[in-house]
């Protein structure tokens, strides 16, 4: 039984899962919305909201903390200077997940995750 286990493993090793979440976050920051499977979207939601909360102060330390996670200068700069200031007064809930369709190849439930 998997009672009270804190995160989805997504069928990957820890390093592969970290790389997946990092790449999905960069894509979400760059494009504003992405389509992925429902479990990946639900796991990404907590990951990206923590990053936005870190970036909301907008100082040098938040720049460095976000870059340490993302390792992408363009996405980090956009997150800290453009996206995070929009949510300065908001207490969480920066993203929205909308279930869209069932994927044809493997019948995986798909979802659209977007920044509000």
Residue pairs with C-beta under 8 A, 6 or more apart in sequence:
7 43
8 39
8 42
8 43
9 17
10 17
10 20
10 39
10 40
10 43
12 20
20 40
21 43
21 44
21 47
22 69
22 70
22 71
24 34
24 36
24 40
24 44
24 47
25 44
25 47
25 48
25 51
25 69
25 70
25 75
26 70
26 72
26 75
27 34
28 34
28 44
28 48
28 95
28 113
28 114
28 115
29 48
29 70
29 75
29 78
29 79
29 83
30 74
30 75
30 78
32 114
32 115
33 112
33 113
33 114
33 115
34 112
34 113
34 114
35 100
35 110
35 111
35 112
35 113
36 44
36 110
36 111
36 113
37 103
37 108
37 109
37 110
37 111
38 97
38 99
38 108
38 109
38 110
38 111
41 97
41 111
41 112
41 113
42 97
44 95
44 113
45 95
45 97
45 113
48 94
48 95
48 115
49 92
49 93
49 94
49 95
51 66
51 69
51 70
51 79
52 79
52 83
52 84
52 87
52 94
53 92
54 62
54 65
54 66
55 62
55 63
55 66
55 79
55 80
55 83
55 84
56 62
56 84
56 85
56 87
56 88
58 80
58 81
58 84
58 85
62 80
62 84
63 76
63 77
63 80
66 76
66 79
66 80
67 73
67 76
70 76
70 79
83 115
87 94
93 116
94 115
94 116
95 113
95 114
95 115
95 116
96 113
96 114
96 115
96 116
97 111
97 112
97 113
98 111
98 112
98 113
98 114
99 109
99 110
99 111
100 110
100 111
100 112
101 110
102 108
102 109
102 110
103 109
103 110
